[in-house]
C-alpha cells in the first residue's frame, strides 16, 4: 500500500523539479541575452561610399639644387690688395668693383708711355709735313708712324694689366665668405670669394627610362623641399639629356625661380611630375587602416535588422586631396568606415552616423537613409 502511494508522489516531485529547472533556465537565458545586449551596444561609426573618380598619376624623383652660375673668384695677376669693396654675403651687380690690387707701378708706366705717345705723334706729324716738301724721306715717315703705333700698343697692353688688377663681378649674384684681407699679397689664381647667381637655381634629377614619354621641355614640375615642409614650388624643365645612362636613367634639368633668395644651392628636393589622370575607385584616406600585414578597411553591410562590419584587405595606389585609390578589394557603392575603426572587430555590430564630414551632401543623405 505504501509503495503504491509513494510512486505517484515521486512522479509529481520529479515533474515539479523538472518544471522548476526549465523555468530557471528560461529566466537565466533571457537575463543573459538582455545583459549581453546592454553590454555590447552597436558602435557608432561614420561611413563613406566607394566611388569612381579621377585618380592622379604622379612620378616621384629625388633631385639636388644647383646654382645657375657659380664661380670662385680669383686674380689673373699677382699683387698687394689695396682695397676690398664688398662684404661677405652681400648681393652685387654685374661689373661692380669688388677688389683693387695695387697698380702704382703700372700707373707710372702708363704716364711715361702716354708722354712718349705724344712725342711720337708729334714726330709723325712733323715728318708728314717735311715729306711734302721733300725734306724727309718716306721711310723716315713710316718709321715715325711705326714708333707711334708701338707706343700705342704698349699703352693698350698696360691698360689691360691695370684692368686685371681691378677685380669686378662677372655677373649679378650673392657673394660668399671672403678669404682675403686688405694688405695681403695675392698670388695668381688664389681664391678670393665665391659668387653665386641665386636668382634662378637649377634642379638636377634622374628618371627611369620607362617614363621618358611623360617628360618634355617646358613641362611644369612640383618641387618639395625638406626645409619648407608642407609647401610646393613650381619648376620648369629646361634640359633633357639625349642619352640614357647605363643604369637606365635619364638625366633631367629644370629651372627653379628663387626671387626671395630662400633656396640654397645643394639642397635636396622631391620632384613630383603629374601624369594624365585615370578613372579609379577612390575612398577617403581615413578609411584605410595600416598594419604589418597590409592595408585594410571595414566594410559596413546590412544584416537583418542591424549593420555589421567586415574587415577587408585592399591594395592602394595614388593619394590626392584626402582620397586614396583602391586597386583591389572593394566595389563601387560599398560603404567603408571612415571613423571609429579603433573600436571595431570583424563582424561587430555598428550604428551608422547620420552625418559624415568627409562626404558630400549626397553621400550623407545616403548614409542617413541607410541608417533609418
C-alpha positions in Angstrom: 0.0 0.0 0.0 2.7 2.4 0.9 4.7 1.5 -2.3 1.7 2.3 -4.4 1.2 5.7 -2.8 4.9 6.6 -2.9 5.3 6.1 -6.7 2.8 8.8 -7.8 4.3 11.2 -5.3 7.8 10.6 -6.7 6.5 11.3 -10.2 4.8 14.5 -9.1 8.0 15.7 -7.3 10.1 14.8 -10.4 7.7 16.8 -12.7 7.8 19.8 -10.4 11.6 19.7 -10.2 11.8 19.5 -14.0 9.4 22.4 -14.5 11.3 24.5 -11.9 14.6 23.8 -13.7 13.0 24.6 -17.0 11.7 27.9 -15.7 15.0 28.7 -14.1 16.8 28.1 -17.4 14.4 30.2 -19.3 14.7 33.2 -16.9 18.5 32.8 -16.8 18.8 32.7 -20.7 16.5 35.8 -21.0 18.5 37.8 -18.5 21.8 36.8 -20.2 20.6 38.0 -23.5 19.4 41.2 -22.0 22.7 41.7 -20.2 24.6 40.9 -23.4 22.6 43.4 -25.4 23.2 46.0 -22.7 26.9 45.2 -22.5 27.6 45.4 -26.3 25.6 48.1 -27.9 26.2 48.9 -31.6 29.3 51.0 -32.2 28.6 54.4 -33.8 30.7 54.9 -36.9 30.9 57.3 -39.9 30.9 55.8 -43.4 31.5 56.9 -47.0 30.7 55.2 -50.2 33.3 53.8 -52.6 33.1 55.7 -55.8 34.7 56.1 -59.2 36.8 59.3 -59.5 39.7 60.7 -61.5 42.8 59.5 -59.8 46.1 61.3 -60.3 49.3 59.6 -61.6 52.5 61.1 -60.2 56.1 60.3 -60.9 58.4 60.8 -57.9 62.1 61.6 -58.2 64.9 63.0 -55.9 67.0 65.9 -57.1 69.5 68.4 -56.0 69.6 72.2 -56.4 72.5 73.8 -58.2 73.2 77.5 -58.8 72.6 78.6 -62.4 76.0 80.4 -62.2 78.6 79.8 -59.5 82.3 80.6 -59.6 85.3 81.0 -57.4 86.7 84.5 -58.0 90.5 84.6 -58.4 93.0 87.1 -59.7 94.7 86.8 -63.1 97.7 88.7 -61.8 99.7 88.9 -58.6 99.7 92.0 -56.3 99.1 93.5 -53.0 95.4 94.1 -52.1 94.9 97.8 -52.0 91.2 97.9 -51.0 88.2 95.5 -50.7 84.9 96.9 -51.8 82.5 94.1 -50.7 81.2 92.4 -47.5 80.6 88.7 -47.1 77.1 87.7 -48.1 76.5 90.9 -50.0 74.5 91.0 -53.2 76.5 92.6 -56.1 75.6 93.7 -59.6 77.4 92.7 -62.8 80.5 94.8 -63.3 80.6 96.0 -59.7 84.2 96.6 -58.4 85.0 94.1 -55.7 88.7 94.3 -55.1 91.6 96.6 -56.1 95.2 95.4 -56.3 98.0 98.0 -56.0 98.8 99.3 -59.5 101.1 102.2 -58.7 103.9 100.8 -60.9 101.6 100.3 -63.8 100.1 103.7 -63.5 103.6 105.3 -63.5 104.5 103.3 -66.6 101.2 104.4 -68.2 102.1 108.0 -67.6 105.5 107.5 -69.2 104.0 105.8 -72.3 101.4 108.5 -72.7 104.1 111.1 -72.7 106.1 109.1 -75.2 102.9 108.7 -77.3 102.6 112.5 -77.5 106.2 112.8 -78.7 105.8 110.0 -81.3 102.6 111.6 -82.5 104.3 115.0 -82.9 107.3 113.4 -84.7 105.0 111.6 -87.1 103.0 114.8 -87.9 106.2 116.8 -88.5 107.5 114.1 -90.7 104.4 114.2 -92.8 104.8 118.0 -93.3 108.5 117.6 -94.2 107.8 114.8 -96.6 105.5 117.1 -98.6 108.4 119.5 -99.3 110.8 116.6 -99.8 112.7 117.4 -96.6 112.2 113.8 -95.2 112.1 110.5 -96.9 109.1 108.3 -96.9 111.0 105.6 -95.0 111.6 108.0 -92.1 107.9 109.0 -92.0 107.0 105.3 -91.9 109.4 104.7 -89.1 107.9 107.6 -87.1 104.4 106.1 -87.7 105.7 102.7 -86.5 107.1 104.2 -83.3 103.8 105.8 -82.6 101.8 102.6 -83.1 104.2 100.6 -81.0 103.8 103.0 -78.1 100.1 103.0 -78.6 100.1 99.1 -78.4 102.2 99.2 -75.2 99.6 101.6 -73.6 96.7 99.3 -74.5 98.6 96.3 -73.1 99.4 98.2 -69.9 95.8 99.3 -69.5 94.7 95.7 -69.8 97.1 94.8 -66.9 95.7 97.6 -64.9 92.1 96.4 -65.5 93.2 92.9 -64.3 94.1 94.5 -61.0 90.6 95.8 -60.6 88.6 92.6 -60.0 84.9 93.0 -60.8 81.8 90.8 -60.6 81.3 89.0 -63.9 77.5 88.6 -63.2 75.0 89.6 -60.6 74.8 87.4 -57.6 75.5 86.8 -53.9 79.0 87.0 -52.5 80.1 84.2 -50.2 82.6 84.4 -47.3 85.7 86.3 -48.4 89.1 84.6 -47.9 91.4 87.5 -48.3 92.3 90.7 -46.3 93.4 94.2 -47.2 97.2 94.5 -47.5 97.6 90.8 -48.3 99.8 89.8 -51.2 97.6 87.9 -53.6 99.1 85.2 -55.8 97.8 84.4 -59.3 94.8 82.0 -59.1 94.4 82.3 -55.4 90.7 82.1 -54.3 89.2 85.4 -53.2 85.5 84.7 -52.7 82.7 82.7 -54.2 80.0 84.3 -56.3 76.6 82.6 -56.9 73.7 83.6 -59.0 70.8 82.7 -56.7 68.0 84.4 -58.7 67.5 81.1 -60.6 68.5 77.7 -59.4 68.9 74.5 -61.4 67.3 71.3 -60.3 69.1 68.2 -61.5 67.3 64.8 -61.1 67.1 61.4 -62.8 64.1 59.4 -64.1 63.6 55.8 -65.1 63.8 55.2 -68.8 60.2 53.9 -68.8 58.8 57.4 -68.1 60.6 59.1 -70.9 57.4 59.7 -72.8 56.0 61.6 -69.9 58.7 64.3 -69.7 59.1 67.2 -72.1 60.9 70.6 -72.4 58.9 73.3 -70.8 56.9 70.9 -68.6 55.9 72.2 -65.2 57.0 70.3 -62.1 56.1 70.4 -58.4 59.0 70.6 -56.0 59.1 69.9 -52.3 62.0 70.8 -50.0 62.6 69.5 -46.5 63.4 73.0 -45.3 59.9 74.1 -46.3 57.6 71.3 -45.1 54.1 71.3 -46.5 54.9 73.7 -49.3 55.2 73.1 -53.1 57.1 75.2 -55.6 57.0 75.3 -59.4 59.9 74.5 -61.6 60.2 74.2 -65.4 62.1 71.6 -67.4 64.9 73.3 -69.4 67.1 70.4 -70.5 66.8 66.7 -71.1 69.9 64.6 -71.7 69.7 62.9 -75.2 71.3 59.7 -73.8 70.2 57.1 -71.3 72.8 56.1 -68.8 74.0 52.5 -68.3 71.9 52.5 -65.2 68.8 53.0 -67.5 68.3 56.5 -66.1 67.5 59.8 -67.9 69.1 63.0 -66.7 66.8 66.0 -66.5 67.4 69.6 -65.5 64.8 72.1 -64.5 64.9 75.8 -63.5 63.5 76.8 -60.1 62.9 80.6 -59.7 64.3 82.0 -56.4 63.2 85.6 -56.2 63.1 85.7 -52.4 66.6 84.1 -52.1 65.1 81.4 -49.8 66.5 78.4 -51.5 70.2 77.4 -51.3 72.3 75.5 -53.8 73.0 72.0 -52.6 69.5 71.4 -51.1 67.8 68.0 -51.8 64.4 68.2 -53.5 61.5 65.9 -54.0 60.3 66.2 -57.6 56.6 65.4 -58.5 55.6 65.1 -62.1 51.9 64.8 -62.8 50.7 62.4 -65.4 47.3 62.1 -67.1 44.6 61.2 -64.6 42.7 57.9 -64.9 39.3 56.7 -63.6 39.7 54.6 -60.5 37.9 53.5 -57.3 38.5 56.0 -54.5 37.9 56.1 -50.8 38.7 58.6 -48.1 42.2 58.1 -46.8 40.8 58.0 -43.2 39.1 54.7 -44.1 42.5 52.9 -44.6 44.0 51.0 -41.6 47.7 50.1 -41.7 49.4 47.2 -40.1 52.3 44.9 -40.6 50.1 42.5 -42.6 49.0 45.2 -45.1 46.2 47.7 -45.6 42.6 47.0 -44.6 39.2 48.7 -44.5 36.0 47.9 -42.6 33.0 47.5 -45.0 29.6 48.0 -43.5 26.7 45.8 -44.7 23.1 45.4 -43.6 22.4 42.2 -41.8 18.7 41.7 -40.9 17.8 44.5 -38.5 21.3 45.9 -38.0 24.6 46.8 -39.7 27.7 44.8 -39.3 31.3 45.4 -40.5 33.7 43.1 -42.2 37.4 43.6 -42.4 38.6 43.6 -46.0 42.2 43.6 -47.3 42.8 46.2 -50.0 45.6 47.4 -52.3 46.0 51.2 -52.5 47.6 53.4 -55.1 47.9 57.2 -55.6 46.7 59.7 -53.0 45.3 63.2 -53.6 43.3 65.7 -51.6 42.4 63.3 -48.7 41.4 60.4 -51.0 43.2 57.2 -52.0 42.9 54.9 -54.9 42.0 51.3 -54.3 43.0 48.9 -56.9 41.5 45.7 -55.4 39.3 44.5 -52.6 36.3 46.9 -53.0 33.4 47.6 -55.3 31.6 50.7 -56.3 28.8 51.7 -53.8 30.1 49.8 -50.8 30.2 51.7 -47.6 33.5 51.9 -45.7 34.0 53.1 -42.2 35.9 56.4 -42.0 35.9 57.0 -38.3 35.6 54.7 -35.2 37.7 51.9 -36.6 39.8 51.5 -33.4 36.8 50.0 -31.6 35.8 47.6 -34.4 36.5 44.0 -34.9 35.4 41.7 -37.7 31.6 41.1 -37.5 31.0 43.8 -35.0 27.5 45.5 -35.0 27.6 49.2 -35.8 25.3 52.1 -36.0 25.8 54.5 -38.9 26.0 58.1 -38.1 23.7 60.5 -39.9 26.4 62.9 -40.8 29.8 62.3 -42.5 32.1 65.3 -42.7 34.2 63.6 -45.4 31.3 63.1 -47.8 29.2 65.5 -49.9 25.6 66.1 -49.1 24.5 63.3 -51.4 26.6 60.7 -49.6 25.5 62.0 -46.2 21.9 61.5 -47.3 22.6 58.0 -48.5 24.2 57.1 -45.1 21.3 58.7 -43.2 18.7 56.8 -45.4 20.6 53.6 -44.9 20.6 54.2 -41.1 16.8 54.8 -41.0 
